[in-house]
Structures are given as C-alpha cells and as structure tokens.
Amino acid sequence: MLIRLVRMTFRPDALDAFMEVFDTSAPRIRAFPGCQHLILLQDPQYPGVLTTYSHWDDADALEAYRQSHLFRTTWALTKPLFAAPPQAFSHTVLRDADTIVATAKG
C-alpha cells in the first residue's frame, strides 16, 4: 500500500472554491481503480492549509490516477487557487497496528 499526502496552501478567497472542487471530485477519486481511501484534513492553526490523505494499492495505481483525465481536470481547477506551491509526499507502510501487536506478542 502507498500513502500519499499532499499539503496545499490556498489563498483565503479561494478556500470555498477548492471545497467545491474537492466535494465534486472526491467521490470519483475514491472510486478510481487502486484508491482505497481519501480524506481532506485542515490545519487547525492555519485554515488555508489543507492536506489530502489517500491510500493507494501501489505506486502504479497512484501514477495511473495522476495520468488520468480526472486528475488533469481536477488539478486544472485547483492549481490557480494556491497561495504557495503544494508539497506531495508518498510513503509505504513499514509497520501497522497489526504488525506492532504481533511483534510485541512475540
């Protein structure tokens, strides 16, 4: 599994517009092959800083989404709303709760 975090900083006047884009796109992204999970997080101190947190089957599934028409159209609507360049991070899971419990029990 691949976990993807994308931290985005929006102009104050653009936050509502992004929420509309996300609310429209999120169900389609969640239904995209290989997407297991997608949520939107907001920084409690900086309301214009939002982060998408998604789970993908693997890097190939994420790349297929990134090459899709859905991504291109969503990104085209989102990109002009930024106040700063977004930051994206991909991670693989080394330990999850089940692994930690199994290891602790020996």
Jmol script that loads the backbone (N, CA, C; Angstrom):
load data "model"
ATOM      1  N   MET A   1       0.847  -1.179   0.000  1.00  0.00           N
ATOM      2  CA  MET A   1       0.000   0.000   0.000  1.00  0.00           C
ATOM      3  C   MET A   1       0.890   1.239   0.000  1.00  0.00           C
ATOM      4  N   LEU A   2       0.419   2.261  -0.684  1.00  0.00           N
ATOM      5  CA  LEU A   2       1.115   3.544  -0.757  1.00  0.00           C
ATOM      6  C   LEU A   2       0.216   4.604  -0.119  1.00  0.00           C
ATOM      7  N   ILE A   3       0.787   5.389   0.763  1.00  0.00           N
ATOM      8  CA  ILE A   3       0.062   6.503   1.381  1.00  0.00           C
ATOM      9  C   ILE A   3       0.583   7.791   0.769  1.00  0.00           C
ATOM     10  N   ARG A   4      -0.340   8.632   0.353  1.00  0.00           N
ATOM     11  CA  ARG A   4       0.007   9.896  -0.315  1.00  0.00           C
ATOM     12  C   ARG A   4      -0.553  11.058   0.489  1.00  0.00           C
ATOM     13  N   LEU A   5       0.304  12.005   0.797  1.00  0.00           N
ATOM     14  CA  LEU A   5      -0.080  13.250   1.466  1.00  0.00           C
ATOM     15  C   LEU A   5       0.236  14.402   0.530  1.00  0.00           C
ATOM     16  N   VAL A   6      -0.730  15.273   0.321  1.00  0.00           N
ATOM     17  CA  VAL A   6      -0.496  16.470  -0.489  1.00  0.00           C
ATOM     18  C   VAL A   6      -0.939  17.667   0.347  1.00  0.00           C
ATOM     19  N   ARG A   7       0.045  18.473   0.737  1.00  0.00           N
ATOM     20  CA  ARG A   7      -0.202  19.661   1.562  1.00  0.00           C
ATOM     21  C   ARG A   7      -0.342  20.860   0.636  1.00  0.00           C
ATOM     22  N   MET A   8      -1.472  21.550   0.768  1.00  0.00           N
ATOM     23  CA  MET A   8      -1.786  22.655  -0.132  1.00  0.00           C
ATOM     24  C   MET A   8      -2.129  23.902   0.687  1.00  0.00           C
ATOM     25  N   THR A   9      -1.580  25.026   0.277  1.00  0.00           N
ATOM     26  CA  THR A   9      -1.883  26.299   0.918  1.00  0.00           C
ATOM     27  C   THR A   9      -2.689  27.132  -0.071  1.00  0.00           C
ATOM     28  N   PHE A  10      -3.884  27.514   0.347  1.00  0.00           N
ATOM     29  CA  PHE A  10      -4.804  28.237  -0.532  1.00  0.00           C
ATOM     30  C   PHE A  10      -4.902  29.701  -0.156  1.00  0.00           C
ATOM     31  N   ARG A  11      -5.168  30.511  -1.174  1.00  0.00           N
ATOM     32  CA  ARG A  11      -5.481  31.923  -0.918  1.00  0.00           C
ATOM     33  C   ARG A  11      -6.766  31.964  -0.088  1.00  0.00           C
ATOM     34  N   PRO A  12      -6.885  32.905   0.844  1.00  0.00           N
ATOM     35  CA  PRO A  12      -8.100  32.970   1.668  1.00  0.00           C
ATOM     36  C   PRO A  12      -9.385  33.080   0.844  1.00  0.00           C
ATOM     37  N   ASP A  13      -9.319  33.810  -0.260  1.00  0.00           N
ATOM     38  CA  ASP A  13     -10.517  33.990  -1.086  1.00  0.00           C
ATOM     39  C   ASP A  13     -10.824  32.774  -1.951  1.00  0.00           C
ATOM     40  N   ALA A  14      -9.947  31.767  -1.936  1.00  0.00           N
ATOM     41  CA  ALA A  14     -10.109  30.607  -2.816  1.00  0.00           C
ATOM     42  C   ALA A  14     -10.521  29.334  -2.086  1.00  0.00           C
ATOM     43  N   LEU A  15     -10.618  29.393  -0.775  1.00  0.00           N
ATOM     44  CA  LEU A  15     -10.903  28.190   0.003  1.00  0.00           C
ATOM     45  C   LEU A  15     -12.265  27.590  -0.344  1.00  0.00           C
ATOM     46  N   ASP A  16     -13.273  28.415  -0.457  1.00  0.00           N
ATOM     47  CA  ASP A  16     -14.613  27.909  -0.806  1.00  0.00           C
ATOM     48  C   ASP A  16     -14.623  27.278  -2.196  1.00  0.00           C
ATOM     49  N   ALA A  17     -13.901  27.882  -3.119  1.00  0.00           N
ATOM     50  CA  ALA A  17     -13.836  27.324  -4.471  1.00  0.00           C
ATOM     51  C   ALA A  17     -13.170  25.952  -4.451  1.00  0.00           C
ATOM     52  N   PHE A  18     -12.103  25.811  -3.657  1.00  0.00           N
ATOM     53  CA  PHE A  18     -11.467  24.497  -3.582  1.00  0.00           C
ATOM     54  C   PHE A  18     -12.401  23.471  -2.945  1.00  0.00           C
ATOM     55  N   MET A  19     -13.124  23.870  -1.925  1.00  0.00           N
ATOM     56  CA  MET A  19     -14.041  22.921  -1.280  1.00  0.00           C
ATOM     57  C   MET A  19     -15.062  22.397  -2.284  1.00  0.00           C
ATOM     58  N   GLU A  20     -15.514  23.241  -3.176  1.00  0.00           N
ATOM     59  CA  GLU A  20     -16.447  22.795  -4.226  1.00  0.00           C
ATOM     60  C   GLU A  20     -15.765  21.795  -5.156  1.00  0.00           C
ATOM     61  N   VAL A  21     -14.532  22.097  -5.541  1.00  0.00           N
ATOM     62  CA  VAL A  21     -13.782  21.174  -6.406  1.00  0.00           C
ATOM     63  C   VAL A  21     -13.603  19.831  -5.695  1.00  0.00           C
ATOM     64  N   PHE A  22     -13.195  19.879  -4.438  1.00  0.00           N
ATOM     65  CA  PHE A  22     -12.964  18.633  -3.703  1.00  0.00           C
ATOM     66  C   PHE A  22     -14.258  17.840  -3.541  1.00  0.00           C
ATOM     67  N   ASP A  23     -15.321  18.504  -3.138  1.00  0.00           N
ATOM     68  CA  ASP A  23     -16.594  17.803  -2.919  1.00  0.00           C
ATOM     69  C   ASP A  23     -17.125  17.160  -4.197  1.00  0.00           C
ATOM     70  N   THR A  24     -16.847  17.772  -5.323  1.00  0.00           N
ATOM     71  CA  THR A  24     -17.265  17.210  -6.607  1.00  0.00           C
ATOM     72  C   THR A  24     -16.354  16.061  -7.038  1.00  0.00           C
ATOM     73  N   SER A  25     -15.059  16.219  -6.837  1.00  0.00           N
ATOM     74  CA  SER A  25     -14.078  15.246  -7.322  1.00  0.00           C
ATOM     75  C   SER A  25     -13.870  14.057  -6.393  1.00  0.00           C
ATOM     76  N   ALA A  26     -14.004  14.259  -5.102  1.00  0.00           N
ATOM     77  CA  ALA A  26     -13.646  13.210  -4.138  1.00  0.00           C
ATOM     78  C   ALA A  26     -14.363  11.883  -4.371  1.00  0.00           C
ATOM     79  N   PRO A  27     -15.673  11.865  -4.613  1.00  0.00           N
ATOM     80  CA  PRO A  27     -16.312  10.559  -4.849  1.00  0.00           C
ATOM     81  C   PRO A  27     -15.745   9.835  -6.079  1.00  0.00           C
ATOM     82  N   ARG A  28     -15.393  10.597  -7.090  1.00  0.00           N
ATOM     83  CA  ARG A  28     -14.824   9.992  -8.307  1.00  0.00           C
ATOM     84  C   ARG A  28     -13.401   9.508  -8.058  1.00  0.00           C
ATOM     85  N   ILE A  29     -12.632  10.249  -7.252  1.00  0.00           N
ATOM     86  CA  ILE A  29     -11.276   9.810  -6.910  1.00  0.00           C
ATOM     87  C   ILE A  29     -11.347   8.540  -6.067  1.00  0.00           C
ATOM     88  N   ARG A  30     -12.246   8.532  -5.072  1.00  0.00           N
ATOM     89  CA  ARG A  30     -12.397   7.344  -4.224  1.00  0.00           C
ATOM     90  C   ARG A  30     -12.787   6.113  -5.033  1.00  0.00           C
ATOM     91  N   ALA A  31     -13.498   6.314  -6.128  1.00  0.00           N
ATOM     92  CA  ALA A  31     -13.937   5.198  -6.978  1.00  0.00           C
ATOM     93  C   ALA A  31     -12.885   4.824  -8.029  1.00  0.00           C
ATOM     94  N   PHE A  32     -11.815   5.606  -8.123  1.00  0.00           N
ATOM     95  CA  PHE A  32     -10.789   5.335  -9.127  1.00  0.00           C
ATOM     96  C   PHE A  32     -10.090   4.016  -8.785  1.00  0.00           C
ATOM     97  N   PRO A  33      -9.808   3.182  -9.789  1.00  0.00           N
ATOM     98  CA  PRO A  33      -9.132   1.909  -9.515  1.00  0.00           C
ATOM     99  C   PRO A  33      -7.832   2.120  -8.737  1.00  0.00           C
ATOM    100  N   GLY A  34      -7.701   1.404  -7.645  1.00  0.00           N
ATOM    101  CA  GLY A  34      -6.491   1.481  -6.826  1.00  0.00           C
ATOM    102  C   GLY A  34      -6.577   2.421  -5.657  1.00  0.00           C
ATOM    103  N   CYS A  35      -7.574   3.312  -5.627  1.00  0.00           N
ATOM    104  CA  CYS A  35      -7.737   4.208  -4.485  1.00  0.00           C
ATOM    105  C   CYS A  35      -8.527   3.478  -3.406  1.00  0.00           C
ATOM    106  N   GLN A  36      -7.936   3.368  -2.238  1.00  0.00           N
ATOM    107  CA  GLN A  36      -8.575   2.680  -1.121  1.00  0.00           C
ATOM    108  C   GLN A  36      -9.208   3.646  -0.119  1.00  0.00           C
ATOM    109  N   HIS A  37      -8.720   4.906  -0.105  1.00  0.00           N
ATOM    110  CA  HIS A  37      -9.138   5.831   0.954  1.00  0.00           C
ATOM    111  C   HIS A  37      -8.739   7.247   0.553  1.00  0.00           C
ATOM    112  N   LEU A  38      -9.583   8.211   0.867  1.00  0.00           N
ATOM    113  CA  LEU A  38      -9.258   9.623   0.623  1.00  0.00           C
ATOM    114  C   LEU A  38     -10.007  10.475   1.628  1.00  0.00           C
ATOM    115  N   ILE A  39      -9.263  11.314   2.353  1.00  0.00           N
ATOM    116  CA  ILE A  39      -9.885  12.297   3.246  1.00  0.00           C
ATOM    117  C   ILE A  39      -9.163  13.633   3.065  1.00  0.00           C
ATOM    118  N   LEU A  40      -9.821  14.687   3.546  1.00  0.00           N
ATOM    119  CA  LEU A  40      -9.257  16.033   3.500  1.00  0.00           C
ATOM    120  C   LEU A  40      -9.073  16.520   4.928  1.00  0.00           C
ATOM    121  N   LEU A  41      -7.872  17.002   5.228  1.00  0.00           N
ATOM    122  CA  LEU A  41      -7.530  17.493   6.562  1.00  0.00           C
ATOM    123  C   LEU A  41      -7.296  19.001   6.498  1.00  0.00           C
ATOM    124  N   GLN A  42      -7.559  19.676   7.620  1.00  0.00           N
ATOM    125  CA  GLN A  42      -7.326  21.126   7.697  1.00  0.00           C
ATOM    126  C   GLN A  42      -6.436  21.419   8.896  1.00  0.00           C
ATOM    127  N   ASP A  43      -5.435  22.258   8.687  1.00  0.00           N
ATOM    128  CA  ASP A  43      -4.558  22.675   9.776  1.00  0.00           C
ATOM    129  C   ASP A  43      -5.366  23.530  10.749  1.00  0.00           C
ATOM    130  N   PRO A  44      -5.404  23.180  12.039  1.00  0.00           N
ATOM    131  CA  PRO A  44      -6.219  23.947  12.982  1.00  0.00           C
ATOM    132  C   PRO A  44      -5.711  25.366  13.225  1.00  0.00           C
ATOM    133  N   GLN A  45      -4.425  25.584  13.009  1.00  0.00           N
ATOM    134  CA  GLN A  45      -3.856  26.915  13.221  1.00  0.00           C
ATOM    135  C   GLN A  45      -3.915  27.774  11.960  1.00  0.00           C
ATOM    136  N   TYR A  46      -3.847  27.137  10.801  1.00  0.00           N
ATOM    137  CA  TYR A  46      -3.838  27.847   9.519  1.00  0.00           C
ATOM    138  C   TYR A  46      -4.935  27.260   8.625  1.00  0.00           C
ATOM    139  N   PRO A  47      -6.147  27.805   8.690  1.00  0.00           N
ATOM    140  CA  PRO A  47      -7.284  27.219   7.973  1.00  0.00           C
ATOM    141  C   PRO A  47      -7.118  27.131   6.460  1.00  0.00           C
ATOM    142  N   GLY A  48      -6.218  27.904   5.900  1.00  0.00           N
ATOM    143  CA  GLY A  48      -5.991  27.844   4.461  1.00  0.00           C
ATOM    144  C   GLY A  48      -5.034  26.734   4.043  1.00  0.00           C
ATOM    145  N   VAL A  49      -4.528  25.980   5.011  1.00  0.00           N
ATOM    146  CA  VAL A  49      -3.621  24.870   4.728  1.00  0.00           C
ATOM    147  C   VAL A  49      -4.407  23.567   4.862  1.00  0.00           C
ATOM    148  N   LEU A  50      -4.575  22.889   3.736  1.00  0.00           N
ATOM    149  CA  LEU A  50      -5.326  21.637   3.690  1.00  0.00           C
ATOM    150  C   LEU A  50      -4.404  20.533   3.181  1.00  0.00           C
ATOM    151  N   THR A  51      -4.685  19.322   3.616  1.00  0.00           N
ATOM    152  CA  THR A  51      -3.889  18.175   3.199  1.00  0.00           C
ATOM    153  C   THR A  51      -4.814  17.045   2.782  1.00  0.00           C
ATOM    154  N   THR A  52      -4.575  16.502   1.605  1.00  0.00           N
ATOM    155  CA  THR A  52      -5.277  15.279   1.238  1.00  0.00           C
ATOM    156  C   THR A  52      -4.442  14.109   1.725  1.00  0.00           C
ATOM    157  N   TYR A  53      -5.135  13.115   2.237  1.00  0.00           N
ATOM    158  CA  TYR A  53      -4.515  11.897   2.770  1.00  0.00           C
ATOM    159  C   TYR A  53      -5.197  10.743   2.056  1.00  0.00           C
ATOM    160  N   SER A  54      -4.433  10.021   1.248  1.00  0.00           N
ATOM    161  CA  SER A  54      -5.033   8.947   0.463  1.00  0.00           C
ATOM    162  C   SER A  54      -4.197   7.678   0.537  1.00  0.00           C
ATOM    163  N   HIS A  55      -4.887   6.548   0.365  1.00  0.00           N
ATOM    164  CA  HIS A  55      -4.246   5.237   0.313  1.00  0.00           C
ATOM    165  C   HIS A  55      -4.446   4.688  -1.089  1.00  0.00           C
ATOM    166  N   TRP A  56      -3.379   4.151  -1.654  1.00  0.00           N
ATOM    167  CA  TRP A  56      -3.405   3.572  -2.993  1.00  0.00           C
ATOM    168  C   TRP A  56      -2.866   2.160  -2.939  1.00  0.00           C
ATOM    169  N   ASP A  57      -3.319   1.315  -3.840  1.00  0.00           N
ATOM    170  CA  ASP A  57      -2.829  -0.061  -3.875  1.00  0.00           C
ATOM    171  C   ASP A  57      -1.307  -0.098  -3.967  1.00  0.00           C
ATOM    172  N   ASP A  58      -0.770   0.760  -4.833  1.00  0.00           N
ATOM    173  CA  ASP A  58       0.679   0.810  -5.047  1.00  0.00           C
ATOM    174  C   ASP A  58       1.003   2.057  -5.864  1.00  0.00           C
ATOM    175  N   ALA A  59       2.293   2.253  -6.127  1.00  0.00           N
ATOM    176  CA  ALA A  59       2.740   3.431  -6.879  1.00  0.00           C
ATOM    177  C   ALA A  59       2.165   3.453  -8.289  1.00  0.00           C
ATOM    178  N   ASP A  60       1.976   2.284  -8.886  1.00  0.00           N
ATOM    179  CA  ASP A  60       1.411   2.234 -10.238  1.00  0.00           C
ATOM    180  C   ASP A  60      -0.032   2.735 -10.253  1.00  0.00           C
ATOM    181  N   ALA A  61      -0.803   2.406  -9.231  1.00  0.00           N
ATOM    182  CA  ALA A  61      -2.196   2.870  -9.147  1.00  0.00           C
ATOM    183  C   ALA A  61      -2.236   4.387  -9.001  1.00  0.00           C
ATOM    184  N   LEU A  62      -1.370   4.926  -8.154  1.00  0.00           N
ATOM    185  CA  LEU A  62      -1.310   6.384  -7.991  1.00  0.00           C
ATOM    186  C   LEU A  62      -0.896   7.037  -9.306  1.00  0.00           C
ATOM    187  N   GLU A  63       0.087   6.477  -9.979  1.00  0.00           N
ATOM    188  CA  GLU A  63       0.549   7.060 -11.237  1.00  0.00           C
ATOM    189  C   GLU A  63      -0.549   6.996 -12.304  1.00  0.00           C
ATOM    190  N   ALA A  64      -1.304   5.912 -12.335  1.00  0.00           N
ATOM    191  CA  ALA A  64      -2.423   5.815 -13.289  1.00  0.00           C
ATOM    192  C   ALA A  64      -3.428   6.928 -13.021  1.00  0.00           C
ATOM    193  N   TYR A  65      -3.711   7.198 -11.753  1.00  0.00           N
ATOM    194  CA  TYR A  65      -4.612   8.305 -11.414  1.00  0.00           C
ATOM    195  C   TYR A  65      -3.994   9.639 -11.857  1.00  0.00           C
ATOM    196  N   ARG A  66      -2.717   9.837 -11.594  1.00  0.00           N
ATOM    197  CA  ARG A  66      -2.058  11.100 -11.936  1.00  0.00           C
ATOM    198  C   ARG A  66      -2.015  11.337 -13.447  1.00  0.00           C
ATOM    199  N   GLN A  67      -2.106  10.286 -14.238  1.00  0.00           N
ATOM    200  CA  GLN A  67      -2.120  10.406 -15.695  1.00  0.00           C
ATOM    201  C   GLN A  67      -3.546  10.471 -16.258  1.00  0.00           C
ATOM    202  N   SER A  68      -4.535  10.398 -15.397  1.00  0.00           N
ATOM    203  CA  SER A  68      -5.924  10.315 -15.848  1.00  0.00           C
ATOM    204  C   SER A  68      -6.532  11.687 -16.167  1.00  0.00           C
ATOM    205  N   HIS A  69      -7.593  11.635 -16.933  1.00  0.00           N
ATOM    206  CA  HIS A  69      -8.376  12.837 -17.236  1.00  0.00           C
ATOM    207  C   HIS A  69      -8.946  13.433 -15.942  1.00  0.00           C
ATOM    208  N   LEU A  70      -9.373  12.587 -15.021  1.00  0.00           N
ATOM    209  CA  LEU A  70      -9.919  13.055 -13.743  1.00  0.00           C
ATOM    210  C   LEU A  70      -8.891  13.900 -13.000  1.00  0.00           C
ATOM    211  N   PHE A  71      -7.661  13.420 -12.884  1.00  0.00           N
ATOM    212  CA  PHE A  71      -6.630  14.194 -12.205  1.00  0.00           C
ATOM    213  C   PHE A  71      -6.357  15.504 -12.942  1.00  0.00           C
ATOM    214  N   ARG A  72      -6.183  15.421 -14.255  1.00  0.00           N
ATOM    215  CA  ARG A  72      -5.845  16.636 -15.025  1.00  0.00           C
ATOM    216  C   ARG A  72      -6.912  17.710 -14.877  1.00  0.00           C
ATOM    217  N   THR A  73      -8.179  17.325 -14.937  1.00  0.00           N
ATOM    218  CA  THR A  73      -9.238  18.338 -14.821  1.00  0.00           C
ATOM    219  C   THR A  73      -9.346  18.868 -13.395  1.00  0.00           C
ATOM    220  N   THR A  74      -9.200  17.985 -12.409  1.00  0.00           N
ATOM    221  CA  THR A  74      -9.248  18.425 -11.008  1.00  0.00           C
ATOM    222  C   THR A  74      -8.081  19.357 -10.711  1.00  0.00           C
ATOM    223  N   TRP A  75      -6.902  18.977 -11.156  1.00  0.00           N
ATOM    224  CA  TRP A  75      -5.712  19.792 -10.916  1.00  0.00           C
ATOM    225  C   TRP A  75      -5.809  21.141 -11.619  1.00  0.00           C
ATOM    226  N   ALA A  76      -6.356  21.166 -12.819  1.00  0.00           N
ATOM    227  CA  ALA A  76      -6.501  22.432 -13.556  1.00  0.00           C
ATOM    228  C   ALA A  76      -7.403  23.407 -12.804  1.00  0.00           C
ATOM    229  N   LEU A  77      -8.395  22.896 -12.109  1.00  0.00           N
ATOM    230  CA  LEU A  77      -9.280  23.754 -11.321  1.00  0.00           C
ATOM    231  C   LEU A  77      -8.645  24.169  -9.994  1.00  0.00           C
ATOM    232  N   THR A  78      -7.782  23.313  -9.466  1.00  0.00           N
ATOM    233  CA  THR A  78      -7.184  23.543  -8.142  1.00  0.00           C
ATOM    234  C   THR A  78      -5.956  24.442  -8.198  1.00  0.00           C
ATOM    235  N   LYS A  79      -5.107  24.227  -9.157  1.00  0.00           N
ATOM    236  CA  LYS A  79      -3.808  24.913  -9.217  1.00  0.00           C
ATOM    237  C   LYS A  79      -3.894  26.440  -9.133  1.00  0.00           C
ATOM    238  N   PRO A  80      -4.848  27.098  -9.789  1.00  0.00           N
ATOM    239  CA  PRO A  80      -4.893  28.569  -9.702  1.00  0.00           C
ATOM    240  C   PRO A  80      -5.299  29.095  -8.321  1.00  0.00           C
ATOM    241  N   LEU A  81      -5.735  28.229  -7.441  1.00  0.00           N
ATOM    242  CA  LEU A  81      -6.227  28.646  -6.122  1.00  0.00           C
ATOM    243  C   LEU A  81      -5.131  28.694  -5.061  1.00  0.00           C
ATOM    244  N   PHE A  82      -3.934  28.205  -5.392  1.00  0.00           N
ATOM    245  CA  PHE A  82      -2.856  28.117  -4.408  1.00  0.00           C
ATOM    246  C   PHE A  82      -2.261  29.473  -4.058  1.00  0.00           C
ATOM    247  N   ALA A  83      -1.876  29.592  -2.781  1.00  0.00           N
ATOM    248  CA  ALA A  83      -1.103  30.750  -2.327  1.00  0.00           C
ATOM    249  C   ALA A  83       0.383  30.406  -2.291  1.00  0.00           C
ATOM    250  N   ALA A  84       0.692  29.108  -2.307  1.00  0.00           N
ATOM    251  CA  ALA A  84       2.083  28.622  -2.290  1.00  0.00           C
ATOM    252  C   ALA A  84       2.114  27.284  -3.019  1.00  0.00           C
ATOM    253  N   PRO A  85       3.279  26.881  -3.495  1.00  0.00           N
ATOM    254  CA  PRO A  85       3.352  25.589  -4.179  1.00  0.00           C
ATOM    255  C   PRO A  85       2.960  24.437  -3.239  1.00  0.00           C
ATOM    256  N   PRO A  86       2.238  23.456  -3.756  1.00  0.00           N
ATOM    257  CA  PRO A  86       1.881  22.309  -2.919  1.00  0.00           C
ATOM    258  C   PRO A  86       3.098  21.424  -2.662  1.00  0.00           C
ATOM    259  N   GLN A  87       3.005  20.635  -1.616  1.00  0.00           N
ATOM    260  CA  GLN A  87       4.052  19.671  -1.290  1.00  0.00           C
ATOM    261  C   GLN A  87       3.413  18.290  -1.249  1.00  0.00           C
ATOM    262  N   ALA A  88       3.996  17.341  -1.964  1.00  0.00           N
ATOM    263  CA  ALA A  88       3.451  15.987  -2.021  1.00  0.00           C
ATOM    264  C   ALA A  88       4.480  14.993  -1.493  1.00  0.00           C
ATOM    265  N   PHE A  89       3.982  14.028  -0.736  1.00  0.00           N
ATOM    266  CA  PHE A  89       4.832  13.009  -0.136  1.00  0.00           C
ATOM    267  C   PHE A  89       4.158  11.652  -0.304  1.00  0.00           C
ATOM    268  N   SER A  90       4.939  10.662  -0.703  1.00  0.00           N
ATOM    269  CA  SER A  90       4.439   9.291  -0.785  1.00  0.00           C
ATOM    270  C   SER A  90       5.209   8.437   0.211  1.00  0.00           C
ATOM    271  N   HIS A  91       4.481   7.528   0.844  1.00  0.00           N
ATOM    272  CA  HIS A  91       5.079   6.655   1.855  1.00  0.00           C
ATOM    273  C   HIS A  91       4.544   5.244   1.696  1.00  0.00           C
ATOM    274  N   THR A  92       5.395   4.274   2.010  1.00  0.00           N
ATOM    275  CA  THR A  92       4.923   2.897   2.123  1.00  0.00           C
ATOM    276  C   THR A  92       4.852   2.566   3.610  1.00  0.00           C
ATOM    277  N   VAL A  93       3.998   1.650   3.954  1.00  0.00           N
ATOM    278  CA  VAL A  93       3.783   1.276   5.350  1.00  0.00           C
ATOM    279  C   VAL A  93       4.838   0.248   5.761  1.00  0.00           C
ATOM    280  N   LEU A  94       5.603   0.577   6.791  1.00  0.00           N
ATOM    281  CA  LEU A  94       6.580  -0.369   7.331  1.00  0.00           C
ATOM    282  C   LEU A  94       5.987  -1.167   8.493  1.00  0.00           C
ATOM    283  N   ARG A  95       5.219  -0.512   9.325  1.00  0.00           N
ATOM    284  CA  ARG A  95       4.575  -1.149  10.466  1.00  0.00           C
ATOM    285  C   ARG A  95       3.164  -0.594  10.580  1.00  0.00           C
ATOM    286  N   ASP A  96       2.210  -1.465  10.757  1.00  0.00           N
ATOM    287  CA  ASP A  96       0.851  -1.027  11.057  1.00  0.00           C
ATOM    288  C   ASP A  96       0.474  -1.595  12.414  1.00  0.00           C
ATOM    289  N   ALA A  97      -0.710  -1.293  12.896  1.00  0.00           N
ATOM    290  CA  ALA A  97      -1.121  -1.724  14.229  1.00  0.00           C
ATOM    291  C   ALA A  97      -1.043  -3.241  14.374  1.00  0.00           C
ATOM    292  N   ASP A  98      -1.469  -3.987  13.371  1.00  0.00           N
ATOM    293  CA  ASP A  98      -1.452  -5.448  13.429  1.00  0.00           C
ATOM    294  C   ASP A  98      -0.020  -5.975  13.539  1.00  0.00           C
ATOM    295  N   THR A  99       0.905  -5.368  12.788  1.00  0.00           N
ATOM    296  CA  THR A  99       2.305  -5.788  12.832  1.00  0.00           C
ATOM    297  C   THR A  99       2.907  -5.523  14.204  1.00  0.00           C
ATOM    298  N   ILE A 100       2.601  -4.364  14.773  1.00  0.00           N
ATOM    299  CA  ILE A 100       3.158  -3.993  16.077  1.00  0.00           C
ATOM    300  C   ILE A 100       2.644  -4.943  17.154  1.00  0.00           C
ATOM    301  N   VAL A 101       1.351  -5.247  17.135  1.00  0.00           N
ATOM    302  CA  VAL A 101       0.772  -6.159  18.131  1.00  0.00           C
ATOM    303  C   VAL A 101       1.378  -7.553  17.986  1.00  0.00           C
ATOM    304  N   ALA A 102       1.499  -8.043  16.765  1.00  0.00           N
ATOM    305  CA  ALA A 102       2.059  -9.382  16.529  1.00  0.00           C
ATOM    306  C   ALA A 102       3.522  -9.441  16.992  1.00  0.00           C
ATOM    307  N   THR A 103       4.278  -8.398  16.728  1.00  0.00           N
ATOM    308  CA  THR A 103       5.690  -8.347  17.123  1.00  0.00           C
ATOM    309  C   THR A 103       5.810  -8.305  18.640  1.00  0.00           C
ATOM    310  N   ALA A 104       4.953  -7.539  19.316  1.00  0.00           N
ATOM    311  CA  ALA A 104       5.000  -7.407  20.771  1.00  0.00           C
ATOM    312  C   ALA A 104       4.658  -8.734  21.451  1.00  0.00           C
ATOM    313  N   LYS A 105       3.771  -9.507  20.858  1.00  0.00           N
ATOM    314  CA  LYS A 105       3.369 -10.794  21.445  1.00  0.00           C
ATOM    315  C   LYS A 105       4.444 -11.862  21.240  1.00  0.00           C
ATOM    316  N   GLY A 106       5.347 -11.598  20.304  1.00  0.00           N
ATOM    317  CA  GLY A 106       6.458 -12.472  20.035  1.00  0.00           C
ATOM    318  C   GLY A 106       6.091 -13.715  19.339  1.00  0.00           C
TER     319      GLY A 106
END
end "model"
wireframe off; spacefill off
backbone 0.3
color backbone group
